[in-house]
């Protein structure tokens, strides 16, 4: 959690420093949200039978359109080694349905249990329509591997205004 707070603080400081209009410093004052999820292979549609699990803990600033987050995962594969290839975001969709791919973040790891800090900003940030669905909790994420290109775990994102 400290890493998330530290990462957001640095992003906010650099964003505030970089946000000038006519030489006047503009402060970021948009709504801010916490984003969380508990992911598992059982949440995939259709579900797969593994003990794979994960968590998503993030922070979203609406004005700057920056989402910073940490994903942790455990037991993504047993004795048969696999490789994570990406973290994907889908929506709009409820917990029992599949959405369309919104963003794909290429990411490579051969760690069966670990964590990563990532973010969406700039051109990878949400469009106006995407932001509405994201803030409504209609997005989910997956961790994809070579053996499970459609996802080995899935978690619906819960977005709560601070």
C-alpha positions in Angstrom: 0.0 0.0 0.0 2.9 2.3 0.8 4.2 1.8 -2.8 0.9 2.8 -4.2 0.7 6.0 -2.1 4.3 6.8 -2.9 3.8 6.2 -6.6 0.6 8.3 -6.6 2.4 11.1 -4.7 5.2 11.2 -7.3 2.7 11.1 -10.2 0.7 13.9 -8.6 3.7 16.1 -7.9 5.0 15.7 -11.4 1.5 16.2 -12.9 1.0 19.4 -10.9 4.5 20.7 -11.9 3.8 19.9 -15.5 0.2 21.3 -15.6 0.7 24.9 -16.6 -1.5 27.1 -18.7 -0.1 30.5 -19.7 2.6 30.2 -17.0 0.0 29.6 -14.2 0.3 26.5 -12.2 -2.9 24.4 -12.2 -3.7 22.0 -9.4 -5.3 18.6 -10.1 -8.7 18.7 -8.3 -10.7 15.9 -9.9 -12.4 13.2 -8.1 -10.2 10.4 -6.8 -11.1 6.7 -6.5 -9.7 3.5 -5.0 -9.9 0.5 -7.2 -9.8 -3.0 -5.8 -10.5 -6.6 -6.9 -10.0 -10.2 -5.7 -9.4 -12.3 -8.8 -9.6 -16.1 -9.4 -9.8 -18.6 -12.2 -13.4 -19.3 -11.0 -14.5 -15.8 -12.1 -13.5 -16.5 -15.8 -16.5 -17.0 -18.1 -16.3 -20.0 -18.6 -14.5 -20.7 -15.4 -11.4 -22.9 -15.2 -10.5 -25.2 -12.3 -7.3 -24.0 -10.8 -6.2 -22.6 -7.4 -4.9 -19.5 -9.2 -5.7 -16.2 -7.4 -4.8 -12.5 -7.4 -5.5 -9.0 -6.1 -5.8 -5.6 -7.8 -5.2 -2.5 -5.6 -5.2 0.8 -7.4 -5.8 4.5 -7.4 -7.6 6.5 -10.1 -7.4 10.3 -10.5 -10.3 11.4 -12.8 -8.9 14.8 -13.9 -5.5 13.5 -14.9 -7.0 10.2 -16.2 -4.3 8.2 -14.5 -4.8 4.8 -13.0 -1.9 3.4 -11.0 -2.2 -0.1 -9.5 -0.5 -3.1 -8.0 -1.4 -6.7 -9.0 -0.4 -9.7 -7.0 -0.8 -13.3 -8.0 -0.4 -16.7 -6.4 -0.3 -20.2 -7.8 -0.8 -19.2 -11.5 0.6 -22.6 -12.5 1.7 -25.7 -10.7 4.7 -27.8 -11.7 4.2 -27.0 -15.4 6.0 -23.7 -15.9 4.1 -21.0 -17.8 4.8 -17.3 -18.7 2.6 -14.3 -18.1 2.1 -12.4 -21.4 -0.2 -9.5 -20.5 -2.7 -7.9 -18.2 -5.9 -7.0 -20.0 -8.9 -4.8 -19.2 -12.3 -5.7 -20.5 -15.7 -4.0 -20.3 -18.4 -3.1 -20.0 -19.5 -6.4 -18.4 -21.0 -7.8 -15.3 -19.4 -10.6 -13.3 -21.2 -13.4 -15.3 -20.5 -12.1 -18.8 -17.5 -11.3 -21.0 -16.8 -7.7 -22.3 -14.7 -6.5 -25.1 -10.9 -5.9 -24.8 -10.4 -2.2 -23.8 -6.6 -2.2 -23.0 -3.9 -4.7 -23.1 -0.6 -4.1 -21.2 2.1 -6.5 -22.4 3.9 -7.8 -19.4 6.3 -10.8 -19.2 6.9 -12.8 -16.0 7.8 -16.4 -15.3 7.1 -16.0 -11.5 4.4 -18.3 -10.2 3.8 -16.0 -7.3 4.7 -12.3 -7.3 3.5 -8.7 -7.8 3.8 -5.9 -10.3 3.2 -2.1 -10.2 1.6 -0.8 -13.5 -0.4 2.1 -14.7 -2.6 3.6 -17.4 -2.1 7.2 -18.4 -1.7 9.4 -21.5 -2.8 7.7 -24.7 -3.5 4.6 -22.7 -5.8 6.4 -20.4 -9.6 6.0 -20.6 -11.8 7.7 -23.2 -14.9 9.6 -21.9 -17.1 6.6 -22.7 -14.7 4.1 -21.2 -14.3 6.2 -18.1 -18.1 6.2 -17.5 -18.2 2.3 -17.6 -15.0 2.0 -15.6 -16.3 4.3 -12.8 -19.6 2.3 -12.8 -17.6 -0.9 -11.9 -18.3 -2.5 -15.3 -14.7 -3.4 -16.0 -12.6 -6.4 -15.1 -9.0 -7.5 -15.5 -7.3 -10.7 -16.5 -3.8 -12.0 -16.3 -3.0 -13.9 -19.5 -0.3 -16.6 -20.0 1.0 -18.6 -22.9 -1.1 -21.6 -21.9 -4.1 -19.4 -21.0 -4.2 -16.6 -23.6 -7.8 -15.7 -22.6 -6.8 -15.4 -19.0 -5.9 -17.6 -16.1 -7.5 -15.3 -13.5 -10.2 -12.6 -13.7 -11.3 -10.0 -11.2 -14.2 -7.5 -11.5 -12.9 -4.0 -10.6 -14.7 -2.2 -7.7 -14.3 1.5 -8.0 -15.1 3.7 -4.9 -14.8 7.5 -4.7 -12.7 8.8 -1.9 
